């Protein structure tokens, strides 16, 4: 009887392993840079052509490799970092699994030049096969060039995202690697253009980290943050955390470094947000760039093939530590502000002077508390009814924040007409639904209107690279912009249908949408929910005028079979006498 079970050949095994480790060009860059870091490099140059599909070249001045190691490093599970199981429990190096170079070589053409102790070696590999081993002359260190990525697995290349999105992610990942290793010199060259260049230094690690953040992030980021530097017996955390009023609707400005390793960890991000407590709204996310130092035996980095995630053994202790650190930073900032206010009360000749009070600054500092205002207090402020349309069956309604209260008998088209019910309509959901349809279908924007005062927005290097290559996409979505500096844009005109929106926030929602699904006529179902959720948070935070309420109600009446948006949030709820009576019962 023949067997259905077969042993896979080495070529197929290597391609399967490569699929786990090498997802895209960003994976290659991260793996190769981490090898340079383990080689004790002081300077690293990253040079990319055509988003990495043509060429990815990483050059360093590290310790290099011998001829034997240069040949052996392309074998699967070949590593110098682990010799026994105990080593796996106390990993301090970046690379350790022994899969990176073999996986890269399985799906590309690799050119390696390395030198150690004045002996230099040149190795060429193509689809896991070594085709050249030669002696050359070069200085100590290593340069490795990965060419024609995924040339032998075209199906993998077919499912890559747009080149502009990948370029943006390359800049973001390279920036994070440079921040995670602030004492090391980094240079990124993308399509022959220098994106950033940072010199190596001998500063203390925490001071170097803060300096590198200032070098690589836009000015708005640092000015929106306060410094944090806190430590206990075996844990330390330092860097920048955002002031509450500068929180965002997405996690795009959250940069987490643990033991000099760029990672994503949902639990730690949640601990940081929880530590803000009621300083920020529930649907906001704080911005931060933090480096956390933990004992190696408390974390497990061997939980993801690409080493993107980590597992923590004592999460409760870490949560408490993070809360204390963030509370301490805000308490110090509060004391500092108090001292400055006290000093401002006195002139140099010690004569009493009345301190200046800026009501607008106070409103900005406490804006994150306004959403907490009791809805019934707003109800008391707006106890009146107003006529809507002369010819409309809707005769009156009450506007409370983003909610409209209306007698259901005024909406004859709705089911339940003739019954004494109170409709509570959520303008936030209505507005989000309309914006969602316009963005999803890339249509519905009609007439561009010039702004009296252009809106200037600072962007990160990765976002700026993406925007420069996709200006037409923003114009198609009703936002006319131009690049004014290397790190900022100016929005000069917008579609009249979004003239009343918070354009600054809406721009970033659209930016994330375009980055994820650029130049596509369809939106993936999973991302459709993500986009809808972001627009919903944006629309619920918005303050609506009476005129906007009228316009949305008119559109609401014209809607067909749209009682729910893609997140199943209701546009309205009905309250009859029985439901209202239940609300008043204890």
Order of alpha helices (4+ residues) and beta strands (2+ residues): alpha-alpha-beta-beta-alpha-alpha-alpha-beta-beta-beta-beta-alpha-alpha-beta-beta-alpha-alpha-beta-beta-beta-beta-alpha-beta-beta-beta-alpha-alpha-alpha-alpha-beta-beta-beta-alpha-beta-alpha-alpha-beta-beta-alpha-alpha-alpha-beta-alpha
